[in-house]
């Protein structure tokens, strides 16, 4: 008969749990050697045709012999829109064509025998706030970095803490950029995507 030392086993399991927990925390908070969050993984470049939270949409419904006013709406922070008949759709990550097709397939034949759905993206934006000269919403037209986004708002104020610039992704992920370090190491200048928010903290004087 084998005798099992439960006290010893519990000690080993406790130690293993500690190692696994430390590994998970380390993996979830990975930074590069300069102490900055890594940018989005390679191969996940932003596609301008892809809808994102914060985008402004125009959704039109066309029926034979009928006219109706299109709906202007904003994709919510959780990536969804709600349209006629209180129908909610996941818009984030889809193209306009994909979203229009999904809306059509849910409305027909449940609510209509025939309908055409058109979805247009009316604008993509990012936001810059805090210690910049002109805090504002900016149109996202071409790929841009954090330092370029700050420059488009007039640059830093004299009270800006350039070592503590926060980039808040649409999904809530927060990344800290040291803009002084960026001058020496340009790869640390993270890319900004539609819906992102940049906040420049104030230095303590």
C-alpha positions in Angstrom: 0.0 0.0 0.0 1.3 3.4 -0.9 1.2 6.1 1.7 0.6 9.6 0.4 1.9 12.6 2.3 -0.9 15.1 1.7 0.8 17.9 3.6 3.9 17.6 1.4 1.7 17.4 -1.7 -0.1 20.5 -0.7 3.2 22.3 -0.3 4.4 21.3 -3.8 1.1 22.3 -5.3 1.2 25.6 -3.6 4.6 26.3 -4.9 3.6 25.3 -8.4 0.6 27.7 -8.3 2.9 30.5 -7.2 5.3 29.9 -10.1 2.4 29.7 -12.6 0.8 32.9 -11.2 4.0 34.7 -11.5 4.4 33.5 -15.1 0.9 34.7 -16.0 1.4 38.1 -14.5 4.7 38.5 -16.3 3.2 37.4 -19.6 0.2 39.8 -19.2 2.4 42.8 -18.4 5.2 42.2 -20.9 7.4 45.3 -21.6 10.4 45.9 -23.7 13.8 46.6 -22.1 13.1 50.3 -21.9 10.0 49.6 -19.7 7.4 50.4 -22.4 4.5 48.2 -23.5 5.2 46.6 -26.9 3.2 47.8 -29.9 0.6 45.6 -31.6 2.1 42.3 -32.9 3.4 42.1 -36.4 0.8 41.0 -38.9 -2.0 42.8 -37.1 -1.6 46.1 -39.0 -4.7 48.3 -39.0 -6.9 48.1 -42.1 -8.6 51.4 -43.0 -11.6 49.5 -44.3 -12.2 47.9 -40.8 -14.7 49.5 -38.6 -13.7 50.5 -35.0 -15.4 51.7 -31.9 -16.0 55.4 -32.2 -16.5 55.4 -35.9 -19.5 57.4 -37.2 -21.8 55.4 -39.5 -24.6 56.2 -41.9 -27.0 53.3 -42.3 -29.6 53.5 -45.0 -32.5 51.1 -45.6 -34.1 51.1 -49.1 -37.4 49.4 -49.8 -39.1 49.2 -53.2 -41.5 52.2 -53.5 -40.6 53.6 -50.1 -38.2 56.1 -48.8 -36.8 56.4 -45.2 -34.3 58.7 -43.6 -30.9 57.1 -43.0 -29.6 56.6 -39.5 -26.5 58.4 -38.3 -24.9 56.6 -35.4 -21.6 56.1 -33.6 -20.1 52.7 -32.9 -20.2 52.4 -29.1 -17.1 51.8 -26.9 -18.0 48.1 -26.8 -18.0 47.9 -30.6 -21.8 47.7 -31.1 -24.6 49.5 -32.9 -28.4 49.3 -32.4 -30.7 49.9 -35.3 -34.4 49.7 -36.1 -36.4 47.0 -34.4 -34.0 47.3 -31.5 -31.5 45.0 -33.3 -28.0 45.1 -32.0 -24.9 44.2 -34.1 -21.2 43.8 -33.4 -19.6 46.3 -35.8 -16.1 46.5 -34.5 -13.7 44.5 -36.7 -16.1 44.3 -39.7 -16.1 46.1 -43.0 -19.1 48.2 -44.1 -20.0 45.5 -46.6 -19.8 42.7 -44.0 -22.0 44.7 -41.6 -24.5 45.6 -44.2 -24.8 41.9 -45.2 -25.3 40.8 -41.6 -28.0 43.5 -41.0 -29.8 42.5 -44.2 -29.7 38.8 -43.3 -31.3 39.4 -39.9 -34.0 41.8 -41.1 -35.0 39.6 -44.1 -37.4 37.8 -43.9 -38.0 38.3 -40.2 -39.1 41.9 -40.6 -39.2 42.6 -44.4 -39.6 40.6 -47.5 -37.1 42.8 -49.4 -34.7 45.5 -48.3 -31.4 46.9 -49.3 -28.9 48.0 -46.6 -26.1 50.5 -47.2 -23.5 51.2 -44.5 -21.0 54.1 -44.9 -18.2 55.1 -42.6 -18.5 58.8 -42.1 -15.3 59.4 -40.2 -12.6 57.8 -38.1 -11.1 59.8 -35.2 -8.5 59.7 -32.4 -8.4 62.0 -29.4 -5.6 64.0 -27.7 -6.1 65.5 -24.3 -4.1 66.8 -21.3 -1.0 69.0 -21.6 -1.0 69.7 -25.3 -1.6 73.2 -26.8 -4.9 72.3 -28.6 -6.6 69.3 -27.0 -9.1 68.0 -29.6 -10.6 65.2 -31.6 -8.5 64.6 -34.8 -9.5 62.9 -38.0 -7.6 59.6 -38.6 -6.7 59.8 -42.3 -3.3 58.1 -42.6 -1.2 56.0 -40.2 0.2 58.2 -37.5 2.3 57.8 -34.3 1.8 59.2 -30.8 4.5 62.0 -31.3 2.9 62.9 -34.6 -0.5 63.0 -33.1 0.7 65.4 -30.3 2.4 67.6 -32.9 -0.9 67.8 -34.8 -2.4 69.4 -31.7 0.2 72.1 -31.4 2.8 70.1 -29.4 3.3 69.9 -25.6 2.6 72.7 -23.2 5.3 73.9 -20.8 3.7 71.8 -18.1 3.7 68.5 -20.0 5.4 65.5 -18.4 6.9 64.2 -21.6 8.0 61.0 -19.9 4.4 60.1 -19.0 2.2 60.1 -22.1 -0.6 57.6 -22.0 -2.1 55.8 -25.0 -5.5 54.3 -24.3 -6.6 51.7 -26.8 -10.3 51.2 -27.8 -10.3 48.0 -25.9 -9.2 49.8 -22.7 -5.5 48.7 -22.8 -3.2 51.4 -21.5 0.3 52.0 -22.8 2.8 54.5 -21.4 5.2 56.3 -23.8 8.3 58.3 -22.8 8.4 60.8 -25.6 12.0 61.9 -24.6 13.1 58.3 -25.1 11.3 58.2 -28.4 13.7 60.8 -29.8 16.5 58.4 -29.1 14.6 55.2 -30.0 11.9 55.9 -32.7 10.6 52.3 -32.5 9.0 53.2 -29.1 6.8 55.8 -30.9 3.6 53.7 -30.9 1.1 53.8 -33.7 -2.3 55.4 -33.2 -5.5 53.8 -34.5 -9.0 55.2 -34.8 -10.8 55.5 -31.5 -7.5 55.7 -29.5 -7.1 58.3 -26.8 -3.8 60.0 -26.0 -3.4 61.7 -22.6 -0.4 63.9 -21.7 0.0 64.1 -17.9 1.0 67.2 -16.1 4.4 67.4 -14.4 4.7 68.2 -10.8 6.5 71.5 -10.2 
